Each structure stands twice: as C-alpha cells, then as structure tokens.
C-alpha cells in the first residue's frame, strides 16, 4: 500500500475515533476530552493529512503535533513518524515509530506493525547517539537550534548522522556553540565547560607586613668616596706652606744667632749687638709660632682626611680658624 493510501485510510479511522469516540479502549486517554477539544484535534489531524498529500511535510508535522497535544492518541504517532521520515529527520522518525509500537501494542494491525518494524530497521544505521554533559547543571542543550533537554540529561541524545550544531546555554554563563560530526550508529560523548560571565576573582594573599626599621637602620648609609673633599686638600696645602715657612724662619734665626756670636768675638759696639740679638730673638720667636701653627695644621689635616675618608664630612660641620699666633679646629658630628 502506498503512503498516500495509508494516510487516507488512517484518516478515516482517526476521524471515527476522535469524533465518534469509537475504540476508546485503544486510546491513551487519562480522561475523556471535551467534545470541542476532540473536534479541534480531528480538524488538525485532517489538515495534516492534506498537507502530506500536497508534499508539505513540515506543515503536516506541525498539525500532527498539535493534534497529539490536544488528544494524545497513539494512532497519531505513526503519522508523526511518517512526516519526520519525509523530512529526512531520521532520529525523530525513529523515536515516533518506537513510541507507536510501544503505546499501540496489540491494537496495531499486523501488517502496519511489520511496516513500522522495517522502517525502524532502516533508520537505525542513520542515527547516532550523543551523550552531552556540562560542568554546571541546569544548562539547556539544543541541536540544530531545537531544544533537546536540560543537563544532566537522563539518556543520550539521538541525532541524525552527519554534521550538526550543538548549543549549550545557561543564565549567567557564556553560551557555548560547537559543530559536531557523528557517523551513523556511532556513540559519542561530549563534555562542555561553562564559563561564568562575571567570574569571582580568586582571593589574593594579604601583603606581607612591612618590617619596622630601627633608628640605626633609618639613617642613610653614606655614599662611598672616590676622592677627598676640598677641606683636607686645603689643610694639607696650608700645612706644607707653614712647614716651608718654619724652615725658612728657623734657618734665618740660626743665621742671626751665629752672626750675634761672631760679633761678640769681634767686640762690636753695644748698639750693634743689641740689634743682632733683637733680630735673632724675633726670628726665633717667629719660628716657634710658625712651628706651632704648622703642627696644629698637620694635626688638622690628619683629622680632616680621616673624617672625609670615613664619610663623616657629609653629616658633620667643620670650622677652621687661624690667627697670627694660633689655629683652631672645631667640628660637630
């Protein structure tokens, strides 16, 4: 029997069942539907048959689904399987046919039952099994934009063999979309990682406490000295000059003393002797003063060199004072 004749024959049976209420024991009704509901279901079923006759199988599928929602009779499952098979939706057709055999049971005519069993055997190699899991429960799974369920899924998804688009969405998470390729009768597992839209930042470790420096540690270390400062060089130069002056004055004093002694031997006049003695004493006194200043300058130079080399000059105040008969050094550290 051709498909059109089968559908026409089924149309007559369905119309009788839905409108007249014949064969109630074979219908999966939880309760008798109202008359207006049965009338709408019958009209929807009739429209589905008309669409199928015209080759508009997608429109027919929608009408059959609506009729089954209004009056869930197992007879309509056969037409749902037929329309899905015409649309090359092998997975859906296989599901409708299997439900038809289960729910129809012994009420299915033997000839129709064999026809459906042959169709099932032909469809199974064209259908794959896809087990989808997500890292977060409650995600909606869509295959080719058709909703298939919410994770965790109770059983693997039946999908058509070939290339398909898998979409997983969950509120508060980035949607995930993948292109999956499955072969006929293949079983494939797929785990989808869901990423939050606003991930919680990881708790950072508290910063280590800053150690408190002691008073000695707070003082800055003096910078290394590559050369001496100006004060040591000045005092070294002054000490050298004073040393030369002392030597000159000493030599002059000795010369005058020698002249004085020589004049005593020659019995020079009293005035000449007094003049020589006075000059000798003056130079001797000057020599002593300059020698003392030279000694003080030498000590000062040594102190300044030590201070400058140790870096103390940057944190100290040094004052040098000199006079005709003295030289003083004062410093604050």
C-alpha positions as CSV (number, residue, x, y, z in Angstrom):
1,X,0.0,0.0,0.0
2,X,1.4,3.4,-0.9
3,X,1.9,6.1,1.7
4,X,-1.0,8.3,0.4
5,X,-3.4,5.4,0.6
6,X,-2.2,4.5,4.1
7,X,-2.7,8.1,5.2
8,X,-6.1,8.3,3.7
9,X,-7.1,5.0,5.3
10,X,-5.8,6.2,8.6
11,X,-7.6,9.5,8.2
12,X,-11.0,7.7,8.1
13,X,-10.1,5.6,11.2
14,X,-8.8,8.6,13.1
15,X,-11.8,10.7,12.3
16,X,-14.0,8.0,13.6
17,X,-12.0,7.5,16.7
18,X,-11.7,11.2,17.6
19,X,-15.2,12.4,16.7
20,X,-17.4,9.4,17.4
21,X,-15.4,8.1,20.3
22,X,-15.2,4.6,18.8
23,X,-12.4,2.3,20.1
24,X,-11.9,4.1,23.4
25,X,-10.0,1.1,25.0
26,X,-7.2,1.6,22.4
27,X,-6.8,5.4,23.1
28,X,-4.3,6.5,25.7
29,X,-6.7,8.9,27.4
30,X,-6.3,9.7,31.1
31,X,-9.8,11.1,30.9
32,X,-12.4,11.7,28.2
33,X,-11.5,15.0,26.5
34,X,-14.3,17.6,26.0
35,X,-16.1,17.5,22.7
36,X,-14.7,20.8,21.4
37,X,-11.2,19.5,22.1
38,X,-11.8,16.3,20.1
39,X,-13.3,18.4,17.3
40,X,-10.2,20.6,17.1
41,X,-7.9,17.6,17.3
42,X,-9.8,16.0,14.4
43,X,-9.5,19.2,12.4
44,X,-5.8,19.5,13.0
45,X,-5.3,15.9,12.0
46,X,-7.3,16.4,8.8
47,X,-5.2,19.4,7.9
48,X,-2.0,17.4,8.5
49,X,-3.3,14.7,6.1
50,X,-4.0,17.4,3.5
51,X,-0.5,18.9,3.8
52,X,1.1,15.5,3.5
53,X,-0.9,14.8,0.3
54,X,0.4,18.1,-1.1
55,X,4.0,17.3,-0.2
56,X,4.1,20.0,2.6
57,X,5.5,17.6,5.2
58,X,6.8,20.3,7.6
59,X,3.4,21.9,7.8
60,X,1.9,18.4,8.2
61,X,4.3,17.6,11.0
62,X,3.2,20.7,13.0
63,X,-0.5,19.9,12.5
64,X,0.0,16.3,13.7
65,X,1.9,17.5,16.8
66,X,-0.9,19.9,17.6
67,X,-3.5,17.1,17.3
68,X,-1.5,14.8,19.5
69,X,-1.1,17.5,22.2
70,X,-4.9,18.0,22.2
71,X,-5.8,14.3,22.2
72,X,-2.7,12.1,22.8
73,X,-3.9,9.1,20.8
74,X,-1.2,6.6,19.9
75,X,-2.5,6.4,16.3
76,X,-1.2,9.9,15.6
77,X,2.4,8.7,16.4
78,X,2.5,6.8,13.1
79,X,1.8,10.0,11.1
80,X,4.4,11.9,13.1
81,X,6.9,9.3,12.2
82,X,5.9,9.4,8.5
83,X,6.2,13.2,8.3
84,X,9.6,13.2,10.1
85,X,10.9,10.5,7.7
86,X,9.9,12.5,4.7
87,X,11.8,15.5,6.1
88,X,14.9,13.3,6.5
89,X,14.8,13.7,10.2
90,X,15.8,10.1,10.9
91,X,16.3,10.5,14.6
92,X,12.8,11.9,15.2
93,X,11.2,9.4,12.9
94,X,12.8,6.5,14.8
95,X,11.6,7.9,18.1
96,X,8.0,8.3,16.9
97,X,7.9,4.8,15.4
98,X,9.2,3.2,18.5
99,X,6.7,5.0,20.7
100,X,4.0,4.0,18.2
101,X,4.9,0.3,18.7
102,X,5.1,0.6,22.5
103,X,1.9,2.6,23.0
104,X,-0.1,0.9,20.3
105,X,0.7,-2.6,21.5
106,X,-1.7,-5.3,20.4
107,X,-4.0,-2.7,18.9
108,X,-1.7,-2.2,15.9
109,X,-2.7,-4.3,12.8
110,X,-0.1,-6.9,12.0
111,X,0.5,-5.5,8.5
112,X,1.1,-2.0,9.9
113,X,3.3,-3.4,12.6
114,X,5.6,-5.1,10.1
115,X,5.8,-1.9,8.0
116,X,6.9,0.1,11.1
117,X,9.4,-2.5,12.1
118,X,11.0,-2.4,8.7
119,X,11.2,1.3,8.8
120,X,12.9,1.2,12.2
121,X,15.5,-1.3,10.9
122,X,16.2,1.1,8.0
123,X,16.5,4.2,10.2
124,X,18.8,2.9,13.0
125,X,22.0,2.9,10.9
126,X,21.3,6.5,10.1
127,X,21.0,7.7,13.7
128,X,23.9,8.4,16.1
129,X,24.0,8.7,19.9
130,X,25.4,11.8,21.6
131,X,25.9,11.9,25.4
132,X,26.3,15.5,26.4
133,X,27.4,16.6,29.9
134,X,28.2,20.0,31.4
135,X,30.4,21.2,34.2
136,X,27.3,23.1,35.6
137,X,23.8,21.5,35.9
138,X,20.7,23.2,34.6
139,X,22.1,24.1,31.1
140,X,19.7,23.8,28.1
141,X,21.0,21.7,25.2
142,X,20.0,22.5,21.6
143,X,20.8,20.5,18.5
144,X,20.4,22.5,15.3
145,X,18.5,25.1,17.3
146,X,15.9,22.6,18.6
147,X,15.7,22.1,22.4
148,X,16.7,18.6,23.5
149,X,16.6,18.9,27.3
150,X,18.4,20.2,30.3
151,X,21.5,18.8,31.9
152,X,22.1,16.4,33.4
153,X,20.4,14.5,30.6
154,X,18.7,11.3,31.6
155,X,19.9,9.5,28.5
156,X,22.0,10.1,25.4
157,X,20.6,12.3,22.6
158,X,19.5,10.6,19.3
159,X,20.8,12.7,16.5
160,X,21.0,12.4,12.7
161,X,24.3,11.2,11.4
162,X,26.4,13.9,9.9
163,X,27.3,17.4,10.9
164,X,25.2,19.2,13.5
165,X,25.3,22.3,15.6
166,X,25.3,21.8,19.3
167,X,24.4,24.8,21.5
168,X,24.5,24.9,25.4
169,X,23.1,27.9,27.3
170,X,22.8,28.7,30.9
171,X,21.8,32.0,32.5
172,X,24.9,33.8,34.0
173,X,27.3,31.8,31.7
174,X,28.8,32.3,28.3
175,X,26.8,30.3,25.6
176,X,28.8,27.5,24.0
177,X,28.3,26.5,20.4
178,X,30.1,23.7,18.7
179,X,30.0,21.9,15.3
180,X,29.9,18.1,15.9
181,X,30.3,15.4,13.3
182,X,28.9,11.9,14.1
183,X,28.7,8.8,12.0
184,X,25.7,6.5,11.7
185,X,25.2,4.3,14.7
186,X,28.1,6.0,16.5
187,X,28.1,6.7,20.2
188,X,30.0,9.8,21.1
189,X,30.5,11.6,24.5
190,X,31.0,15.4,24.8
191,X,31.7,17.5,27.9
192,X,31.0,21.2,27.7
193,X,32.8,23.6,30.1
194,X,30.7,26.6,31.0
195,X,32.4,29.9,31.9
196,X,30.7,32.4,34.1
197,X,30.0,35.8,32.7
198,X,31.4,37.5,35.8
199,X,33.9,35.1,37.3
200,X,34.6,35.6,41.0
201,X,38.2,36.8,41.5
202,X,40.5,34.5,43.3
203,X,41.3,35.5,46.9
204,X,44.7,37.1,46.9
205,X,47.1,36.6,49.7
206,X,47.5,39.5,52.1
207,X,50.6,41.5,51.6
208,X,53.5,40.7,54.0
209,X,53.8,43.3,56.8
210,X,56.5,45.9,56.3
211,X,59.3,45.5,58.8
212,X,59.8,48.5,61.1
213,X,63.3,49.9,60.8
214,X,65.3,50.7,63.9
215,X,66.7,54.2,64.4
216,X,70.1,53.0,63.2
217,X,68.6,51.4,60.0
218,X,66.6,54.6,59.2
219,X,69.9,56.6,58.9
220,X,71.0,56.6,55.3
221,X,74.3,55.0,54.6
222,X,77.0,57.5,53.5
223,X,77.9,57.2,49.8
224,X,81.3,55.8,49.0
225,X,84.0,58.4,48.5
226,X,86.1,58.2,45.3
227,X,88.4,61.2,46.4
228,X,89.0,63.6,49.2
229,X,86.9,66.7,49.7
230,X,88.2,70.3,49.5
231,X,88.9,70.8,53.2
232,X,91.5,68.1,53.6
233,X,93.4,69.3,50.5
234,X,93.3,72.9,51.8
235,X,94.7,71.9,55.1
236,X,97.4,69.7,53.5
237,X,98.4,72.6,51.3
238,X,98.4,75.0,54.3
239,X,100.5,72.6,56.4
240,X,103.0,72.3,53.6
241,X,103.3,76.1,53.3
242,X,103.7,76.5,57.0
243,X,106.3,73.9,57.1
244,X,108.3,75.7,54.5
245,X,107.9,79.0,56.3
246,X,109.0,77.4,59.6
247,X,112.1,76.1,57.9
248,X,113.0,79.4,56.4
249,X,112.4,81.3,59.7
250,X,114.4,78.7,61.6
251,X,117.3,79.0,59.2
252,X,117.2,82.8,59.5
253,X,117.1,82.6,63.2
254,X,120.1,80.3,63.3
255,X,121.9,82.6,60.9
256,X,121.3,85.7,63.1
257,X,122.3,83.8,66.2
258,X,125.5,82.8,64.5
259,X,126.1,86.4,63.5
260,X,125.5,87.6,67.1
261,X,128.0,85.2,68.4
262,X,130.5,86.2,65.8
263,X,130.1,89.9,66.6
264,X,130.7,89.2,70.3
265,X,134.2,87.8,69.3
266,X,134.9,90.9,67.3
267,X,133.9,93.3,70.2
268,X,131.3,95.2,68.2
269,X,129.5,98.2,69.7
270,X,126.8,97.8,72.2
271,X,124.1,99.0,69.9
272,X,125.0,96.6,67.1
273,X,125.0,93.7,69.5
274,X,121.5,94.7,70.8
275,X,120.2,95.0,67.2
276,X,121.6,91.5,66.3
277,X,120.3,90.0,69.5
278,X,116.9,91.5,69.0
279,X,116.7,90.3,65.4
280,X,117.8,86.8,66.4
281,X,115.1,86.7,69.2
282,X,112.4,87.9,66.8
283,X,113.2,85.3,64.2
284,X,113.4,82.6,66.9
285,X,110.0,83.7,68.3
286,X,108.5,83.7,64.8
287,X,110.0,80.3,64.1
288,X,108.4,78.9,67.3
289,X,105.0,80.4,66.4
290,X,105.0,79.2,62.9
291,X,106.3,75.8,64.0
292,X,103.3,75.6,66.5
293,X,100.9,76.6,63.8
294,X,102.4,74.1,61.4
295,X,102.0,71.3,64.0
296,X,98.3,72.3,64.5
297,X,97.8,72.4,60.8
298,X,99.3,68.9,60.4
299,X,97.0,67.5,63.1
300,X,94.0,69.2,61.5
301,X,94.9,67.8,58.1
302,X,95.1,64.3,59.5
303,X,91.7,64.7,61.2
304,X,90.0,66.0,58.1
305,X,91.4,63.2,56.0
306,X,90.1,60.6,58.4
307,X,86.7,62.3,58.5
308,X,86.5,62.6,54.8
309,X,87.5,59.1,54.1
310,X,85.0,57.7,56.6
311,X,82.2,59.7,55.1
312,X,81.6,61.7,58.2
313,X,82.1,65.0,56.4
314,X,78.6,64.7,54.9
315,X,77.0,64.6,58.2
316,X,79.3,66.9,60.2
317,X,80.1,70.5,60.3
318,X,83.9,71.5,60.4
319,X,85.2,75.0,61.2
320,X,88.8,76.1,60.9
321,X,90.0,79.4,62.4
322,X,93.6,80.8,62.1
323,X,95.3,83.8,63.6
324,X,98.8,85.3,63.8
325,X,99.8,83.1,66.7
326,X,97.1,80.3,66.7
327,X,95.0,77.9,64.6
328,X,91.8,76.2,65.9
329,X,89.7,73.4,64.6
330,X,86.1,72.8,65.7
331,X,83.7,70.1,64.3
332,X,80.2,68.8,65.1
333,X,79.4,65.1,64.3
